[in-house]
Amino acid sequence: MQTDETDRRILRHYLADPSLARADLAQQAGVTVATLWRRLERMEAAGLIGKPRAVIDWRKLGYEVEVSLRFTLDKTDPRAFDEFIAAAREVPEVVAIETFLGRVDVRLNVIAREMAQYQQIYRQQILALPHIAELDALMLIATIKDGEGLPL
C-alpha cells in the first residue's frame, strides 16, 4: 500500500495517542473527520493498521520475572518447527514466540511471578518441548525502549 504525507501525519498522531477521539485526531493531523475516517478505513483494509487490542501490563498483575529463551532446534525432523511451536503455544506463561533465520531458530518470552515459579515452568514445561538441540536463556533486567513508535 502506498502512503502519502497525510497518511504518515495521521499515523504519527495516532501512534502518539491512540485514545484520541477521531475529531481530535483529525484536527491534530490537519484533515477533516471524513477524510480521517476514509484514510483510516483504507489503512485498516490494507492491514497497515490492526484492530485495537487491550495492552495489559503483566508486571502489575504480579509477574516479576521475564526470561527470553533462545532455541536451536534439531532440524533432522521436517516437522520440528511446527511441533515445537504447537507445544510452546500450550504453555500459558509463554507470552511471545518468534522465529529467526540464523543460529537461533526460535525465541520464547516466558513470564513468571517469581524465580521459583519460573524454575518449575522451565523444568516441567520448557525442557519438555520437542526437538530442542540447544537452549540459551537471557533474563530481562530492564526495558529501555519499547519500539511502539515508528520513524514516520
Steps between C-alpha positions, in 0.01 A plus 500: 500500500628842408485765772537871459597776740140536624483129586833522682387811689182319608706198608746716699218658699317169537816332636564790738152462656281213376228598748430833327144553383481490121404869483809593705721272294369659179566848638856415608572334164359799312222314315124486515331228704362346178849490346641347818235225502555418131876481539486295821255255338727470196807438719308244711372320187859482369619355833721800579303566820384205707192475713528670840585262781546516873856543618534356847803571717565150633746639757211677671332160523792372705724347232849614599718268290542507121744269327580489131583145395687446174472158339687325227289209382600155383396545139554138396123461534313714240219552752733646766389863469128427484507254788717725718282807440176306556633371834632845602158656434357267766718651776288783648804690630648530150396851399692525171631260237732622225682309228832600346741421221849439628653318794190545717182344362238604754474741792241469774428766760386341822356679804468382859398652830830406665816302433365186668202500263726563201720210605194274514379617156849451358547149636151366441388674181786665315745211515217268388459689170587282200804522270726717719865479392629806692346739750624834630326719758514876545329657801349842441637763737343815351319617187671816384297558183180330391474559126141608461591813307612501139714749307206636296 
